Amino acid sequence: MKCDEIFAALDLLEKERGISPTFMMDKIIQALTTAYKKDHEGVENVIVDVDEVKKDLKMYVQKEIVEEVANPGAQMSLEEARARYGRIDVGGVVNIPVDNVEFGRIAAGNGKQVIIQGLREAERGMVYDEFNSKQHEILTGVVSRLDPRTGNVSLRIGTGPESTEAMLASGEQIKTEELVEGQHVKVYVVEVRRSTRGPQVLISRTHPGLVKRLFELEVPEIFDGVVEVKSIAREAGSRTKMAVWSSDEAIDPIGACVGPAGQRVGAIVNELRGEKIDIVKYSEDPAQFIAAALAPADVVDVQLADEGKMCRVIVPDDQLSLAIGKEGQNARLAARLTGYKIDIKPQSYKEEE
């Protein structure tokens, strides 16, 4: 049966949307065989032969040759088979062409719907592939809708047919910022999941990865790998501590991140709506790293426990509150940055001990 319209439609989909004709043809074949089996009880094997050169489709019902027929839809008697096809034996198979008129009726009833469904599935697959490759990266989205009841924000990310809606949950938003419709916002892609309604792109403004990727965009030395971000501890909207290190002794990793007159770190602080960022130098010596992590407080001594990742830190009496930070934030972030449980004591405590 000539199917010029189907082949023309598949070519158009490939040109306009980049959807593979092979993918769509597989969907059409699957729908035609399913529809035929539904209309003809007992049929087990249906074959659709595609001739791309002649733009032709043919359908066959495959039947097995048996002595006695139990299922006419899937079997043919040896006597009938020999009368129609000549020499043939039990156990062989024959392909019986489906009448063009009947095939045309099935194709007309299912082809259009299958193309529509296949198109949706293909587009979802393309969107999934597009965003799955961008997991743990930064994307810019446009705020499209705010839900006053839940506080969730919908963003449109991507462009053209490969764009999609992503939800920025209230728990993934920086508490100190207010988003408005039409605003452009940088978000971190945490994960991309498949679902029946299309790909779900999970995004965040509070993830530590957002800070790391922002520094990669702003600091060439990090992007090139000369300066390495070793760890990040973040309380979104308030404060972040980031440990950096360079294998090149000629490069100051902290200075590279701060930039001339603080321009580089300043740009990131602005993007994060004033969130404070402490940049400290990473050290393979845990005591040095812990002391650096407690900046801006000075550290007199770091005593590591014999077992486990615990330590006691001694600081000048007048800097105890600075080391601990407001509501314990400085000590808490330092502990998360280093991976050590930190017990902070004033210098007078050490002298008394």
C-alpha positions as CSV (number, residue, x, y, z in Angstrom):
1,M,0.0,0.0,0.0
2,K,1.5,3.4,-1.0
3,C,1.9,5.6,2.1
4,D,3.5,8.8,0.6
5,E,1.7,10.9,3.2
6,I,3.2,9.0,6.2
7,F,6.8,9.1,4.8
8,A,6.4,12.8,3.9
9,A,5.2,13.5,7.5
10,L,8.2,11.6,9.0
11,D,10.6,13.6,6.7
12,L,9.0,16.8,7.8
13,L,9.3,15.9,11.5
14,E,13.0,15.1,11.1
15,K,13.7,18.5,9.4
16,E,11.7,20.6,11.7
17,R,12.1,18.9,15.1
18,G,15.1,16.5,14.6
19,I,13.0,13.4,15.4
20,S,14.3,10.2,13.9
21,P,12.1,8.7,11.1
22,T,13.2,5.3,12.2
23,F,11.9,6.0,15.8
24,M,8.5,7.1,14.4
25,M,8.2,4.3,11.9
26,D,8.8,1.8,14.7
27,K,5.9,3.4,16.6
28,I,3.7,3.2,13.5
29,I,4.5,-0.5,12.9
30,Q,3.8,-1.3,16.6
31,A,0.4,0.4,16.4
32,L,-0.6,-1.3,13.1
33,T,0.3,-4.8,14.3
34,T,-1.5,-4.2,17.6
35,A,-4.6,-2.9,15.8
36,Y,-4.7,-5.9,13.4
37,K,-4.4,-8.4,16.3
38,K,-7.2,-6.7,18.1
39,D,-9.5,-7.0,15.1
40,H,-8.5,-10.6,14.3
41,E,-8.8,-13.1,17.1
42,G,-6.1,-15.7,17.4
43,V,-3.5,-13.9,15.2
44,E,-0.1,-14.2,16.9
45,N,2.5,-13.0,14.4
46,V,2.1,-9.9,12.2
47,I,4.9,-8.5,10.0
48,V,5.0,-5.0,8.4
49,D,7.5,-4.7,5.6
50,V,8.8,-1.2,5.0
51,D,10.2,-0.2,1.6
52,E,11.7,3.3,2.1
53,V,12.8,3.6,-1.6
54,K,9.3,2.9,-3.0
55,K,7.6,4.5,0.1
56,D,5.6,1.4,0.4
57,L,4.2,-0.6,3.4
58,K,3.0,-4.2,3.3
59,M,1.5,-6.3,6.0
60,Y,1.6,-10.1,6.4
61,V,0.1,-12.5,8.8
62,Q,2.5,-15.3,9.6
63,K,1.0,-18.8,10.0
64,E,2.5,-22.2,11.0
65,I,1.9,-25.3,9.0
66,V,0.2,-28.1,11.0
67,E,-1.6,-31.4,10.4
68,E,-4.7,-30.3,12.3
69,V,-5.7,-26.6,12.7
70,A,-6.5,-25.6,16.3
71,N,-6.1,-21.8,15.9
72,P,-7.0,-20.6,12.4
73,G,-5.6,-17.1,13.2
74,A,-2.1,-18.5,13.6
75,Q,-2.1,-21.9,11.8
76,M,-2.8,-23.4,8.4
77,S,-3.4,-27.0,7.5
78,L,-0.7,-28.9,5.5
79,E,-3.3,-29.7,2.8
80,E,-4.3,-26.0,2.3
81,A,-0.7,-24.9,2.4
82,R,0.4,-27.4,-0.3
83,A,-2.6,-26.4,-2.5
84,R,-1.6,-22.7,-2.3
85,Y,2.2,-22.8,-2.1
86,G,3.2,-26.2,-3.4
87,R,5.9,-28.2,-1.6
88,I,5.9,-27.4,2.1
89,D,6.2,-29.4,5.3
90,V,4.7,-29.4,8.8
91,G,6.5,-27.0,11.0
92,G,7.1,-24.5,8.2
93,V,5.7,-21.0,8.1
94,V,4.0,-18.9,5.5
95,N,3.5,-15.1,5.2
96,I,0.0,-14.3,4.0
97,P,-0.4,-10.8,2.6
98,V,-3.2,-8.7,4.2
99,D,-5.6,-7.2,1.7
100,N,-4.6,-3.6,0.8
101,V,-8.2,-2.3,1.5
102,E,-8.2,-3.8,5.0
103,F,-4.6,-2.6,5.7
104,G,-5.6,0.9,4.5
105,R,-8.5,1.0,6.9
106,I,-6.3,0.0,9.8
107,A,-3.5,2.5,8.8
108,A,-6.0,5.4,8.4
109,G,-7.6,4.7,11.8
110,N,-4.3,4.4,13.7
111,G,-1.5,6.2,11.8
112,K,-2.4,9.7,12.7
113,Q,-2.9,9.0,16.4
114,V,0.3,7.0,16.6
115,I,2.2,9.9,14.9
116,I,0.8,12.3,17.5
117,Q,1.7,10.0,20.4
118,G,5.1,9.1,19.0
119,L,5.8,12.8,18.5
120,R,5.1,13.6,22.1
121,E,7.2,10.7,23.3
122,A,10.1,11.6,21.0
123,E,10.0,15.2,22.1
124,R,10.0,14.1,25.8
125,G,12.9,11.9,25.1
126,M,14.8,14.8,23.4
127,V,14.0,17.1,26.3
128,Y,15.2,14.4,28.8
129,D,18.4,13.9,26.9
130,E,19.0,17.6,26.6
131,F,18.7,18.3,30.4
132,N,20.1,14.9,31.6
133,S,23.4,16.0,30.0
134,K,23.2,19.2,32.1
135,Q,22.9,17.6,35.6
136,H,25.0,19.4,38.2
137,E,25.3,22.4,35.9
138,I,24.0,25.9,36.0
139,L,21.1,27.0,33.8
140,T,19.2,30.3,33.5
141,G,15.5,30.1,33.9
142,V,12.7,32.7,33.5
143,V,10.2,32.8,36.3
144,S,6.8,32.0,34.7
145,R,4.5,31.5,37.7
146,L,4.5,31.8,41.5
147,D,2.2,29.7,43.7
148,P,1.3,31.9,46.7
149,R,-0.2,28.8,48.5
150,T,2.9,26.6,48.5
151,G,5.6,29.2,47.7
152,N,6.8,27.1,44.8
153,V,8.0,28.9,41.7
154,S,7.8,27.6,38.1
155,L,10.6,28.5,35.7
156,R,10.9,28.0,32.0
157,I,14.4,26.7,31.2
158,G,15.9,26.0,27.8
159,T,14.8,27.4,24.4
160,G,12.7,26.2,21.5
161,P,11.2,22.7,21.4
162,E,13.7,21.5,23.9
163,S,12.6,23.9,26.7
164,T,10.6,22.7,29.7
165,E,9.0,23.8,32.9
166,A,10.9,23.2,36.1
167,M,9.7,23.7,39.6
168,L,11.8,25.5,42.1
169,A,10.4,24.2,45.4
170,S,10.1,26.6,48.3
171,G,12.7,24.6,50.2
172,E,15.2,25.1,47.4
173,Q,14.8,28.9,47.3
174,I,17.0,31.4,49.1
175,K,14.9,32.7,51.9
176,T,16.1,36.2,51.7
177,E,15.2,36.7,48.0
178,E,11.9,37.5,46.4
179,L,11.3,36.2,42.9
180,V,8.9,37.9,40.4
181,E,7.4,36.8,37.1
182,G,9.7,37.4,34.1
183,Q,12.8,37.5,36.3
184,H,15.9,35.6,35.0
185,V,17.4,33.3,37.6
186,K,20.4,31.0,37.7
187,V,19.6,27.6,39.1
188,Y,21.5,24.4,39.8
189,V,20.3,21.2,38.1
190,V,20.2,18.6,40.9
191,E,18.6,15.7,39.0
192,V,16.6,14.9,35.9
193,R,13.9,12.2,36.2
194,R,11.7,10.5,33.6
195,S,7.9,10.6,34.3
196,T,4.7,9.8,32.4
197,R,4.1,13.6,31.9
198,G,7.6,14.1,30.5
199,P,11.0,14.8,32.2
200,Q,11.1,16.3,35.6
201,V,14.0,18.7,36.1
202,L,14.8,19.2,39.8
203,I,16.5,22.5,40.4
204,S,17.9,24.4,43.4
205,R,19.1,27.8,44.5
206,T,20.4,26.5,47.9
207,H,22.6,23.6,46.7
208,P,26.4,24.0,47.4
209,G,27.0,23.0,43.8
210,L,25.5,26.4,42.7
211,V,28.3,28.2,44.5
212,K,31.0,26.0,42.9
213,R,29.6,26.4,39.4
214,L,29.3,30.2,39.8
215,F,33.0,30.3,40.8
216,E,33.9,28.2,37.7
217,L,32.1,30.7,35.6
218,E,33.7,33.7,37.3
219,V,37.3,32.4,38.0
220,P,39.3,31.2,35.0
221,E,41.8,29.4,37.2
222,I,39.0,27.2,38.6
223,F,37.6,26.5,35.2
224,D,41.0,25.5,33.9
225,G,41.7,23.3,36.9
226,V,44.7,25.3,38.2
227,V,42.7,26.1,41.3
228,E,40.6,23.3,42.8
229,V,37.5,23.6,45.0
230,K,38.0,21.0,47.7
231,S,34.8,21.4,49.7
232,I,31.9,23.7,50.3
233,A,29.6,24.2,53.3
234,R,26.6,26.4,52.8
235,E,23.7,27.9,54.6
236,A,21.9,29.5,51.7
237,G,21.1,33.2,51.9
238,S,23.4,33.7,54.9
239,R,26.9,32.3,54.6
240,T,29.1,29.9,52.6
241,K,32.6,28.6,53.4
242,M,34.7,27.3,50.5
243,A,38.1,25.5,50.7
244,V,40.3,26.0,47.7
245,W,43.8,24.6,46.8
246,S,46.3,25.0,43.9
247,S,49.0,22.5,42.8
248,D,50.9,25.5,41.4
249,E,52.8,27.3,44.2
250,A,53.0,30.4,42.2
251,I,49.2,30.7,42.2
252,D,47.4,32.1,45.3
253,P,44.1,30.2,45.2
254,I,42.3,32.6,47.6
255,G,43.5,35.7,45.6
256,A,42.3,34.1,42.4
257,C,38.8,33.6,43.7
258,V,38.6,37.0,45.3
259,G,39.8,38.7,42.1
260,P,41.1,42.3,41.6
261,A,39.5,44.6,44.2
262,G,37.2,41.7,45.1
263,Q,35.4,41.8,41.7
264,R,35.1,38.0,41.2
265,V,33.7,37.1,44.6
266,G,31.6,40.3,44.6
267,A,29.8,39.2,41.4
268,I,28.9,35.9,43.0
269,V,27.8,37.6,46.2
270,N,25.5,39.8,44.1
271,E,24.0,36.8,42.3
272,L,23.3,35.2,45.7
273,R,21.7,38.3,47.0
274,G,24.3,39.3,49.5
275,E,25.2,35.9,50.9
276,K,28.6,36.1,52.7
277,I,31.4,33.9,51.3
278,D,34.5,32.9,53.3
279,I,37.3,31.5,51.1
280,V,39.9,29.5,53.0
281,K,43.0,27.6,51.9
282,Y,42.8,23.8,52.0
283,S,45.5,21.9,53.6
284,E,46.2,18.1,53.8
285,D,47.2,18.7,57.4
286,P,43.9,18.5,59.3
287,A,45.0,20.9,62.0
288,Q,46.0,23.6,59.6
289,F,42.8,23.1,57.6
290,I,40.6,23.3,60.7
291,A,42.4,26.5,61.9
292,A,41.8,28.1,58.5
293,A,38.2,27.0,58.4
294,L,37.4,28.9,61.6
295,A,38.4,32.2,60.0
296,P,37.9,35.1,60.7
297,A,38.8,33.9,64.2
298,D,42.5,33.3,65.2
299,V,43.4,29.8,66.4
300,V,46.0,29.1,69.1
301,D,46.0,25.3,68.9
302,V,44.3,22.4,67.4
303,Q,44.3,19.1,69.2
304,L,43.2,16.1,67.2
305,A,41.6,13.1,68.9
306,D,43.5,9.8,68.7
307,E,40.5,8.1,67.1
308,G,37.7,9.4,64.9
309,K,37.3,12.8,63.2
310,M,37.1,15.0,66.3
311,C,39.2,17.8,67.6
312,R,39.5,20.5,70.3
313,V,40.4,24.0,69.1
314,I,41.8,26.6,71.4
315,V,41.2,30.3,70.6
316,P,42.0,33.6,72.4
317,D,39.4,34.4,75.1
318,D,38.3,37.5,73.3
319,Q,37.7,35.6,70.0
320,L,35.6,32.8,71.4
321,S,32.3,34.3,70.2
322,L,33.8,35.1,66.8
323,A,35.0,31.5,66.4
324,I,31.6,30.1,67.3
325,G,29.7,32.7,65.3
326,K,26.2,33.9,65.5
327,E,24.0,31.1,66.7
328,G,27.0,28.8,66.2
329,Q,27.1,29.3,62.5
330,N,30.9,29.8,62.0
331,A,31.7,26.6,64.0
332,R,28.9,24.7,62.3
333,L,30.1,25.6,58.8
334,A,33.7,24.9,59.7
335,A,32.8,21.4,60.9
336,R,30.9,20.6,57.7
337,L,33.7,22.0,55.6
338,T,36.4,19.9,57.2
339,G,34.4,16.9,58.2
340,Y,35.6,17.1,61.8
341,K,33.5,17.5,64.9
342,I,35.0,20.7,66.5
343,D,35.0,21.5,70.2
344,I,36.0,25.2,70.7
345,K,37.5,26.3,74.0
346,P,39.0,29.7,75.2
347,Q,42.7,29.9,75.9
348,S,42.0,30.4,79.6
349,Y,40.5,26.9,79.6
350,K,43.7,25.4,78.4
351,E,45.8,27.3,81.0
352,E,43.4,26.1,83.8
353,E,43.6,22.5,82.5
